[in-house]
C-alpha cells in the first residue's frame, strides 16, 4: 500500500531511525581499514570517496556509526522516502534518483555533492540484479576523480528480511558486526564504454573478495593482513598500512 501523506512518511522514517539507533547501540562493531584515511565515520581530511555498498546492507551502513560528511543515492520509490527521512536524521544527505527515474538529475546532484562530501552508492539498486555492480558508480568515479572504496559488512547473528529481488541485513540485538573498507579503486578520466566495463569488473571482483573475507570474519576466522587484502589494485599498492578499529 502506497502512503501518500508526507507527514506520515516522515513519522515512519523517524520511528525507523529511532528503532535502528537503539538496536545498533546494543551491538559491538569492528572495522578493518585496508588503507588508512578511508573510514566513513571519521574525518578523512581532504580525501573524498565513493563508498560502494550492496543494497542489502543499506541499514547496516546507515546505522553502524554516525557517518561523517556523507551523501547517499536513494531511489524515488516509496521505500526510498522512508530511507531518505531516516538518513537525514543521522546526518546523511539523500540524493533522490535511480537508473529508472531521475537518473540524469541524480547524477548531476552527485557530481555537485562529490565536491564536498563522500558519496555512498548501492550499485545493484534499486531493482537488481542482486549484488551485481552497474557502471554508474564507475562513471561517477571517472568524471569526479573520486576513488571508489568497496565496503563489506557481515554480522555474527542477523535477520534477513526478504524482498522481491534481494533481502535486507538487520543485526540481532547484542551481536557483533564486522566491516571492511577495501583499497580505493581509481578510475581514470575520459574512459570509453569498454574501459568503464573493465573497471566495473574490477569493482565487482573487489566486492566479492571483501565479502568472502568479512563473512569468514563473522564466522570466527580472522581476516588476512592488509597487504593481502589490497589484492591487485595498483593504486593502493604503496598506500600506508591499514588498522583494525573497534567500536
Beta strands, then each sheet from edge to edge (+ up, - down):
strand 1: 28-33
strand 2: 49-52
strand 3: 70-74
strand 4: 93-96
strand 5: 118-121
strand 6: 147-155
strand 7: 158-162
strand 8: 167-171
strand 9: 176-181
strand 10: 244-246
sheet 1: 4+ 3+ 5+ 2+ 6+ 9- 1- 10+
sheet 2: 7+ 8-
end
